[in-house]
Amino acid sequence: MSDNQQHYSKTRFWLWFTKTANVITDAFDTNDMSKLTALSVEANREIKKISAGLIWELARNNDTENLDIIISANADVRYLDAVTSVCHKAPNIQGWNVIAFRQRTPGFGQKNMWTAPIAPDAVWYKSRMIGNGVELTLYIKGITDANRRPVLAAVHVVLCELLGEYTLATKVRRIDWRPMTQASHEMKKLTDLPTE
């Protein structure tokens, strides 16, 4: 895609978002899931015209009462520049904050992605330094072939919350996983990872 096409796609996305922001706010505030799903499909169609690796998410900002639109690369290093570029082109939209990347959040709450609950003691890890990054082996309680995909998706979101998406993409070089049968003295709780 040429620079002109990318510029046009970014401009078009933000024009669409600005026109639709009040509808999104109303659907979010009333928990209208069918409307939010339809808007999400439309937003993803628009944002993927900029770059196939981009996604968007919504969250309520507890500090400002605004809604956050989070532009994410899903921790894929190939799309980090695209996230920064899209956010740089964002206009000021009343009632909204534009956030580049999933941010690190304090604490470790229970995640429920699809049908996969992830409790704080469900994931342990071992780490190994590689240059200026780290390689992780995750040990996950209750993971099976049948639930592997939603469990790993939930763990990925937890990693973004613990480290921040940008750090996860740039500092974690490799992630392997294994079912956990029992914890060993070499393993650490995943909640300890930010202190390494």
Disulfide bonds with the S-S distance in Angstrom:
none
